[in-house]
């Protein structure tokens, strides 16, 4: 218990309690997904004497986007040359694979095929191949239908792209290892699980972070909040015009009798008018094979069931003009995605475009994930990574796929920017 004399000046009482009760840090990272973990790790590695804190509102790391994605180490095949996505994905992929090898994180660089099943897809496939070539994706090559069958015997196609540097990984395991390594560098750095940051108060040269479990003080802040990025930015005083809107992706998984029909990873040629890569097959590190995801608007940002609903999240999204413009611009796609979300038959029909021999009893419902999209007011999905600065804070506002693959590169980028922006070296 802290006793404060009655005659102690009121304006100093709060700071006295803060000094006595609360932990103080050089930098606080908010968000315990893989981007927050990589940022925590990279800043600590570059600055071992700094006292850092990592705050995660859930009771476990990687509880949302990181722990619910496809587990794919992306090559960088699809991303605009020169963009943050392209540069960080390629750099991050190399570093992530090295990290997994060094620290025994489950992974396999098994390669994938991108397959065309219709003549009208060939121009898009050629465009993707051109992007991959410009991005210097090692080993990619165009292959014919027979070569596709040599790699994936049950796929029916008219040709495709072989991408040997794509892989699979346990992203949750990678996240935990990054945090473990960071903590081993400086014993004074801390990780706070189950600490949701409710409020942020700026006081002179530091920020006060309020959670239900305590109040903390940090000179500098780095936000890696994923699905909550826009809300925490506003709490930090950022005048953000865009909003984060969530899209749920449902997966099916192959039953034991059908697992032999997929060797590694099989992707369709993505529709260039739709902001997702399409339903694909992925062999996971645990041996399961997932099919999906689709992409439907979710009525709860962190809702993983079809019936999950949050009045706050729904009102937030549907009161925003950018959401409706995205709906109108992609109406036919959106309707088809919703139909598939509630129809196993339609989902199976999509899968059969690539593997015609699949039958209804070959697939069963699996898990789901939610992807955060930072939508502009005109419905643009802000496709590239977006990192901004505000006072003594850095905000990772938009980090969609391939952010998990790029996480260590993003961590490098943020740590370098922190040293410049915060003058910590």
C-alpha positions as CSV (number, residue, x, y, z in Angstrom):
1,X,0.0,0.0,0.0
2,X,1.3,3.5,-0.9
3,X,0.6,6.3,1.7
4,X,0.6,9.8,0.4
5,X,0.6,12.7,2.9
6,X,-2.5,14.8,2.8
7,X,-0.5,18.0,2.4
8,X,1.4,16.6,-0.6
9,X,0.6,18.8,-3.7
10,X,-2.2,17.2,-5.7
11,X,-0.4,17.8,-9.1
12,X,2.5,15.6,-7.9
13,X,0.4,12.8,-6.4
14,X,-0.1,11.0,-9.7
15,X,3.5,11.1,-10.7
16,X,4.5,9.8,-7.2
17,X,2.1,6.8,-7.5
18,X,3.5,6.2,-11.0
19,X,7.1,6.1,-9.8
20,X,6.2,3.9,-6.9
21,X,3.8,1.4,-8.5
22,X,4.3,1.3,-12.2
23,X,6.9,-0.3,-14.4
24,X,8.7,2.1,-16.8
25,X,10.1,1.2,-20.2
26,X,12.1,2.7,-23.0
27,X,9.8,1.3,-25.7
28,X,6.5,-0.4,-25.4
29,X,5.3,-2.6,-28.3
30,X,1.5,-3.1,-28.4
31,X,0.4,-6.3,-30.1
32,X,1.6,-9.9,-29.7
33,X,1.1,-11.2,-33.2
34,X,4.1,-12.2,-35.3
35,X,4.7,-8.6,-36.4
36,X,4.7,-7.3,-32.9
37,X,7.0,-10.2,-31.8
38,X,9.4,-9.6,-34.6
39,X,9.5,-5.9,-33.8
40,X,10.2,-6.7,-30.1
41,X,12.9,-9.1,-31.1
42,X,14.6,-6.9,-33.6
43,X,14.6,-3.7,-31.5
44,X,16.0,-5.7,-28.6
45,X,18.6,-7.4,-30.6
46,X,19.9,-4.1,-32.1
47,X,19.6,-2.3,-28.7
48,X,20.3,-4.8,-26.0
49,X,20.4,-2.2,-23.2
50,X,16.9,-0.9,-23.9
51,X,14.2,-1.9,-21.5
52,X,11.2,-3.1,-23.6
53,X,7.7,-4.2,-23.0
54,X,5.4,-6.2,-25.2
55,X,1.7,-6.0,-24.4
56,X,-0.9,-8.5,-25.7
57,X,-4.5,-8.4,-24.8
58,X,-5.1,-12.1,-25.1
59,X,-3.7,-14.8,-22.8
60,X,-1.5,-16.2,-25.6
61,X,0.7,-14.9,-28.4
62,X,-0.4,-15.1,-32.0
63,X,-4.1,-15.5,-31.0
64,X,-5.6,-13.8,-34.0
65,X,-4.4,-13.3,-37.6
66,X,-1.0,-15.0,-37.0
67,X,-2.6,-18.1,-35.5
68,X,-5.4,-18.4,-38.0
69,X,-3.7,-18.0,-41.4
70,X,-2.7,-20.6,-44.0
71,X,0.8,-21.0,-42.6
72,X,2.4,-20.3,-45.9
73,X,5.9,-18.8,-46.5
74,X,5.1,-16.6,-49.4
75,X,7.5,-16.1,-52.3
76,X,6.7,-12.5,-53.3
77,X,5.2,-13.6,-56.5
78,X,2.1,-11.4,-56.6
79,X,3.3,-8.0,-55.2
80,X,4.0,-4.9,-57.1
81,X,7.8,-4.6,-57.8
82,X,9.4,-2.0,-55.5
83,X,6.5,-2.0,-53.0
84,X,7.0,-2.5,-49.3
85,X,5.1,-5.8,-49.7
86,X,7.5,-7.1,-52.4
87,X,10.7,-5.9,-50.8
88,X,9.8,-7.1,-47.3
89,X,8.3,-10.4,-48.4
90,X,11.4,-11.4,-50.3
91,X,13.8,-10.2,-47.7
92,X,11.6,-11.6,-44.9
93,X,11.2,-15.0,-46.5
94,X,15.0,-15.6,-46.6
95,X,15.4,-14.5,-43.1
96,X,12.4,-16.4,-41.8
97,X,13.7,-19.7,-43.4
98,X,17.1,-19.1,-41.8
99,X,15.5,-18.3,-38.5
100,X,13.4,-21.5,-38.6
101,X,16.5,-23.6,-39.5
102,X,18.5,-22.0,-36.7
103,X,15.9,-22.3,-34.0
104,X,14.2,-25.5,-35.0
105,X,10.8,-24.0,-35.9
106,X,8.7,-26.5,-37.9
107,X,8.8,-25.6,-41.6
108,X,9.3,-27.0,-45.1
109,X,10.3,-25.2,-48.3
110,X,8.2,-27.5,-50.4
111,X,7.2,-25.3,-53.3
112,X,3.8,-24.6,-54.9
113,X,2.1,-24.6,-58.2
114,X,-0.2,-21.9,-59.4
115,X,-2.5,-23.5,-62.0
116,X,-4.7,-22.2,-64.7
117,X,-7.9,-24.2,-65.5
118,X,-9.4,-22.0,-68.2
119,X,-7.9,-20.2,-71.2
120,X,-9.1,-16.8,-70.0
121,X,-6.8,-17.2,-67.0
122,X,-3.7,-17.4,-69.1
123,X,-3.2,-13.6,-69.5
124,X,-3.4,-13.2,-65.8
125,X,-1.0,-16.1,-65.2
126,X,1.5,-14.5,-67.6
127,X,1.1,-11.2,-65.8
128,X,1.9,-12.9,-62.5
129,X,4.9,-14.6,-63.9
130,X,6.2,-11.3,-65.2
131,X,5.8,-9.8,-61.7
132,X,7.6,-12.8,-60.2
133,X,10.4,-12.4,-62.8
134,X,10.8,-8.7,-62.1
135,X,10.8,-9.4,-58.3
136,X,13.6,-11.9,-59.0
137,X,11.8,-14.8,-57.4
138,X,14.3,-17.6,-57.6
139,X,13.5,-20.7,-59.6
140,X,10.1,-19.8,-60.9
141,X,9.2,-21.3,-64.2
142,X,6.1,-21.7,-66.5
143,X,5.1,-25.4,-66.8
144,X,2.6,-27.2,-68.9
145,X,-0.3,-29.5,-67.8
146,X,1.9,-32.6,-67.8
147,X,4.5,-31.0,-65.7
148,X,1.8,-29.8,-63.3
149,X,0.7,-33.4,-63.0
150,X,4.2,-34.6,-62.2
151,X,4.2,-32.2,-59.2
152,X,0.5,-32.7,-58.2
153,X,-0.8,-35.8,-59.9
154,X,-4.5,-35.1,-59.1
155,X,-4.6,-31.6,-60.5
156,X,-6.3,-31.0,-63.9
157,X,-5.0,-27.8,-65.5
158,X,-3.9,-26.3,-68.8
159,X,-0.6,-25.2,-67.3
160,X,0.8,-23.2,-64.4
161,X,3.7,-21.7,-62.6
162,X,6.1,-23.7,-60.4
163,X,7.3,-21.6,-57.4
164,X,10.0,-23.7,-55.6
165,X,10.8,-21.2,-52.9
166,X,7.3,-21.2,-51.3
167,X,7.0,-23.1,-48.1
168,X,5.0,-23.8,-45.0
169,X,5.8,-23.0,-41.4
170,X,4.4,-22.9,-37.8
171,X,3.9,-19.2,-37.4
172,X,2.7,-19.5,-33.8
173,X,6.0,-21.4,-33.0
174,X,8.0,-18.7,-34.8
175,X,6.2,-16.0,-32.8
176,X,6.9,-17.6,-29.5
177,X,10.6,-18.2,-30.4
178,X,11.1,-14.5,-31.3
179,X,9.7,-13.4,-28.0
180,X,11.7,-15.9,-26.1
181,X,14.9,-14.7,-27.8
182,X,14.2,-11.1,-27.1
183,X,13.6,-11.8,-23.4
184,X,16.9,-13.7,-23.2
185,X,18.8,-10.6,-24.3
186,X,17.6,-8.3,-21.5
187,X,16.1,-9.7,-18.4
188,X,14.5,-6.3,-17.6
189,X,12.3,-6.4,-20.7
190,X,8.9,-7.8,-20.0
191,X,5.9,-9.5,-21.7
192,X,2.5,-8.7,-20.4
193,X,-0.2,-11.2,-21.5
194,X,-3.9,-10.4,-20.9
195,X,-3.2,-6.7,-20.9
196,X,-5.5,-4.8,-23.2
197,X,-4.4,-1.2,-23.6
198,X,-7.6,0.8,-22.8
199,X,-6.3,4.3,-22.8
200,X,-3.1,6.3,-23.6
201,X,-2.2,9.5,-21.9
202,X,0.6,11.7,-23.1
203,X,2.6,13.4,-20.4
204,X,5.7,15.4,-21.3
205,X,8.3,13.1,-22.7
206,X,6.5,9.8,-22.0
207,X,3.2,8.0,-22.5
208,X,1.1,6.4,-19.8
209,X,-0.6,3.1,-20.9
210,X,-3.7,2.1,-19.0
211,X,-4.9,-1.4,-18.8
212,X,-7.4,-3.2,-16.5
213,X,-4.4,-4.9,-14.8
214,X,-2.2,-1.9,-14.3
215,X,-0.7,1.4,-15.6
216,X,2.6,1.5,-17.4
217,X,5.0,4.2,-18.6
218,X,7.1,4.3,-21.8
219,X,9.1,6.9,-23.6
220,X,8.2,5.5,-27.0
221,X,5.4,3.3,-28.4
222,X,5.2,0.9,-31.4
223,X,1.8,-0.3,-32.4
224,X,1.4,-3.6,-34.2
225,X,-2.3,-4.1,-33.4
226,X,-3.6,-5.9,-36.5
227,X,-7.4,-6.0,-36.4
228,X,-7.4,-3.2,-33.8
229,X,-4.8,-1.0,-35.5
230,X,-7.2,1.9,-36.4
231,X,-8.7,2.0,-32.9
232,X,-5.4,2.1,-31.1
233,X,-4.2,4.7,-33.5
234,X,-7.1,6.9,-32.6
235,X,-6.5,6.4,-28.9
236,X,-3.0,7.6,-29.6
237,X,-4.3,10.8,-31.2
238,X,-3.7,9.8,-34.9
239,X,-6.2,11.5,-37.1
240,X,-6.9,8.5,-39.3
241,X,-9.5,8.7,-42.1
242,X,-9.4,5.0,-43.0
243,X,-11.0,2.2,-41.0
244,X,-10.0,-1.5,-40.5
245,X,-12.7,-3.8,-41.8
246,X,-12.5,-7.6,-41.1
247,X,-13.0,-10.4,-43.6
248,X,-13.5,-13.9,-42.3
249,X,-11.9,-16.8,-44.3
250,X,-13.4,-20.3,-43.8
251,X,-11.4,-23.4,-44.4
252,X,-12.3,-27.0,-45.1
253,X,-9.8,-29.8,-44.6
254,X,-9.2,-33.0,-46.4
255,X,-10.3,-36.2,-44.7
256,X,-7.7,-39.0,-44.3
257,X,-9.0,-40.8,-47.4
258,X,-8.3,-37.8,-49.6
259,X,-5.0,-36.4,-48.2
260,X,-3.1,-38.3,-50.9
261,X,-4.6,-36.0,-53.5
262,X,-2.5,-33.0,-52.4
263,X,1.3,-33.2,-52.1
264,X,2.1,-29.6,-51.0
265,X,0.5,-26.3,-52.1
266,X,-1.9,-25.7,-55.0
267,X,-3.1,-22.2,-55.9
268,X,-5.5,-20.9,-58.6
269,X,-4.6,-18.0,-60.8
270,X,-6.1,-15.1,-58.7
271,X,-8.8,-12.9,-60.2
272,X,-7.2,-9.4,-60.6
273,X,-10.5,-7.7,-59.8
274,X,-10.7,-9.3,-56.4
275,X,-8.4,-8.4,-53.5
276,X,-7.7,-12.0,-52.4
277,X,-5.8,-14.9,-53.8
278,X,-8.6,-17.4,-54.0
279,X,-9.3,-20.8,-52.5
280,X,-6.2,-23.0,-52.4
281,X,-4.8,-26.2,-51.0
282,X,-2.2,-26.1,-48.3
283,X,-0.3,-28.9,-46.6
284,X,0.3,-27.7,-43.0
285,X,3.3,-28.5,-40.9
286,X,1.2,-30.9,-38.8
287,X,0.3,-33.0,-41.9
288,X,-3.2,-31.7,-42.2
289,X,-4.3,-30.3,-45.6
290,X,-6.5,-27.2,-45.7
291,X,-8.7,-26.0,-48.5
292,X,-9.6,-22.3,-48.5
293,X,-10.1,-19.7,-47.4
294,X,-13.0,-17.9,-48.9
295,X,-13.5,-14.2,-48.0
296,X,-16.7,-12.8,-46.5
297,X,-17.4,-9.6,-44.5
298,X,-17.4,-10.5,-40.8
299,X,-19.8,-9.0,-38.3
300,X,-17.1,-9.3,-35.6
301,X,-13.5,-8.4,-36.0
302,X,-12.3,-11.3,-33.9
303,X,-15.2,-13.6,-34.7
304,X,-14.3,-17.0,-36.1
305,X,-17.7,-18.5,-36.3
306,X,-20.3,-17.8,-39.0
307,X,-22.8,-16.6,-36.5
308,X,-20.4,-14.4,-34.4
309,X,-21.6,-10.8,-34.1
310,X,-20.5,-7.6,-32.4
311,X,-22.7,-4.6,-32.5
312,X,-19.7,-2.3,-32.1
313,X,-17.7,-3.9,-34.9
314,X,-20.7,-4.1,-37.3
315,X,-21.8,-0.5,-36.7
316,X,-18.2,0.7,-37.1
317,X,-17.9,-1.0,-40.4
318,X,-21.3,-0.4,-41.9
319,X,-21.4,3.3,-40.9
320,X,-18.3,3.8,-43.0
321,X,-18.7,4.8,-46.6
322,X,-15.6,2.9,-47.7
323,X,-17.1,-0.4,-46.7
324,X,-20.1,0.1,-48.9
325,X,-18.0,1.2,-51.9
326,X,-15.9,-2.0,-51.5
327,X,-19.2,-4.0,-51.4
328,X,-20.5,-2.3,-54.6
329,X,-17.2,-2.6,-56.4
330,X,-17.1,-6.3,-55.7
331,X,-20.8,-7.2,-55.4
332,X,-20.8,-10.3,-57.6
333,X,-17.7,-11.7,-56.0
334,X,-19.1,-10.9,-52.5
335,X,-22.4,-12.7,-53.2
336,X,-20.5,-15.8,-54.5
337,X,-18.3,-15.8,-51.4
338,X,-21.2,-15.7,-49.1
339,X,-23.0,-18.5,-51.0
340,X,-19.9,-20.7,-50.6
341,X,-19.6,-19.8,-46.9
342,X,-22.9,-21.5,-46.2
343,X,-22.8,-24.2,-48.9
344,X,-20.4,-27.2,-48.8
345,X,-21.5,-28.1,-52.3
346,X,-20.5,-24.8,-53.8
347,X,-17.2,-24.8,-51.9
348,X,-16.5,-28.3,-53.2
349,X,-17.4,-27.1,-56.7
350,X,-14.7,-24.4,-56.5
351,X,-12.1,-27.0,-55.3
352,X,-13.1,-29.4,-58.1
353,X,-11.9,-26.8,-60.7
354,X,-8.3,-27.8,-59.7
355,X,-8.9,-31.4,-58.4
356,X,-12.0,-32.8,-60.2
357,X,-11.8,-36.1,-58.3
358,X,-12.7,-34.6,-55.0
359,X,-16.0,-35.7,-53.5
360,X,-18.2,-34.4,-50.8
361,X,-16.9,-36.9,-48.2
362,X,-13.3,-35.9,-49.0
363,X,-13.7,-32.6,-47.2
364,X,-14.9,-31.5,-43.7
365,X,-15.4,-28.1,-42.1
366,X,-12.2,-26.7,-40.6
367,X,-11.2,-23.6,-38.8
368,X,-11.5,-19.9,-39.8
369,X,-9.4,-16.8,-39.7
370,X,-10.1,-13.0,-40.0
371,X,-8.0,-10.7,-42.1
372,X,-7.7,-7.0,-41.4
373,X,-8.0,-4.6,-44.4
374,X,-7.4,-0.9,-44.0
375,X,-10.0,0.6,-46.2
376,X,-9.8,4.0,-47.7
377,X,-12.9,6.2,-48.0
378,X,-13.2,5.2,-51.7
379,X,-13.2,1.5,-50.9
380,X,-9.5,0.9,-51.8
381,X,-8.0,-1.9,-49.7
382,X,-4.7,0.0,-49.2
383,X,-2.9,-3.1,-50.6
384,X,0.6,-2.2,-49.6
385,X,2.0,-2.2,-46.0
386,X,1.5,1.1,-44.3
387,X,3.6,2.4,-41.4
388,X,3.2,5.9,-40.0
389,X,4.6,8.1,-37.3
390,X,2.9,10.2,-34.7
391,X,4.8,12.1,-32.0
392,X,6.7,9.5,-30.0
393,X,4.9,6.6,-31.7
394,X,5.2,4.3,-34.7
395,X,2.0,2.7,-36.1
396,X,1.9,-0.4,-38.3
397,X,-1.5,0.5,-39.7
398,X,-1.8,-2.0,-42.5
399,X,0.0,-5.4,-42.6
400,X,-2.0,-7.9,-44.6
401,X,-0.7,-11.0,-46.2
402,X,2.3,-11.6,-46.6
403,X,3.0,-9.8,-43.3
404,X,3.7,-13.1,-41.4
405,X,6.3,-14.1,-44.1
406,X,7.7,-10.6,-44.0
407,X,7.6,-10.2,-40.2
408,X,11.4,-10.2,-39.5
409,X,11.9,-7.8,-42.4
410,X,9.2,-5.5,-41.0
411,X,10.8,-5.8,-37.6
412,X,14.1,-4.7,-39.2
413,X,12.4,-1.8,-40.9
414,X,10.6,-0.6,-37.8
415,X,13.7,-1.0,-35.6
416,X,15.7,1.1,-38.0
417,X,13.0,3.7,-38.2
418,X,12.7,3.7,-34.4
419,X,16.4,4.5,-34.0
420,X,16.0,7.4,-36.4
421,X,12.6,8.6,-35.3
422,X,13.2,8.2,-31.5
423,X,16.9,9.0,-31.6
424,X,17.7,6.0,-29.5
425,X,21.2,5.5,-30.8
